[in-house]
Amino acid sequence: MRQLLLRRWPVLVLAVLAVVGVVALTPVPRTVSGPPAADAVPVERFGTNPGNLAMHVYLPDDRPVAPALVVALHGCAQSADDYLAHSGWRELADRDGFVLLLPEQKIVNNLNRCFNWFEESDVRRGSGEAQSVIQMIDAARSAYGLDPARVFVTGLSAGGAMTAALLATYPDVFAAGAVVAGLPFGCGTSLTEAFRCMSHGSDRTPLQWAQRVRAAFPGYSGPYPRVAIWHGTADLTVSPVNAGESRDQWVGVHGLSPLPTSTKALPGSNSRGTLQEVYADASGLPLVEVYWVEGMGHGVPVDPGGAVNECGAPGPDFLDAICSSYYTARFWGLDG
């Protein structure tokens, strides 16, 4: 356990980093069991790969010319196949015809297979793991004729924190994203801050959070991605306060009111309710949405079944509550 995180750090620091990677983002190291997802195809060559990640792609049989791309980032102790099998994105890709890109962390980078969301060199534009994901997108775009205006990213926990980093660092690449049980970008930029953020959050104003995003790509003047945020109200691994801080960050980036323009209760399983908060611009376009899943712990909300708003398979860190992938895809406009 105490040898779990990273390369390039002194031995005495290594044990502390292990707690950051394991306790904070996945409490028990394990591989998710469940139905196989053998249809994710590994891609061996996709650029210089400075972050040393693995690339997997899922191609639905029926897809349009210039399909959309969804990048899905697994959580700690998971794999690309775990995420494909349980998250619900595979069913939605088959239904709506978009391509799935599933980056995978390697044990040589992180023995608990967490994306290294708090290492500055891995989230800086043009560097590390973030740059590897961008190179995967470029390779997929070339190979499958993707629509460059419809590239999206989502992830759980460490994958959610890396999602926030990608949205901040590459706003010119992504149309929208979804942070699931993750953290705002720039919250944990040191060991001390990482611990504090995951357990207590970091109280900043929307303007202060927005400045962290804008500093990730100085001089960028284009539009920023639309963002969905999912969090269980009983999450003991990543405090739900981080969902509120993520909301503040992206409300600040888009210059929106901190008060939601609308709220709605969504149906779910196991008698769990989900409160949806919508933050729209002056034209009524939702730019930020927050989903609070009542009584849910740490994981991706799923809701197995055959209805249009059901998807996914329960397992460790995939919790029977509501099909978050369906509502995210609808927010992004992928449901047609």
Helices and strands as residue ranges (DSSP letters): H 11-22, E 41-43, E 54-58, E 69-73, H 80-86, H 89-96, E 99-104, H 120-123, H 128-144, E 151-156, H 158-169, E 176-180, H 191-200, H 206-215, E 226-232, H 241-254, E 262-266, E 274-280, E 286-293, E 300-302, E 318-320, H 324-332
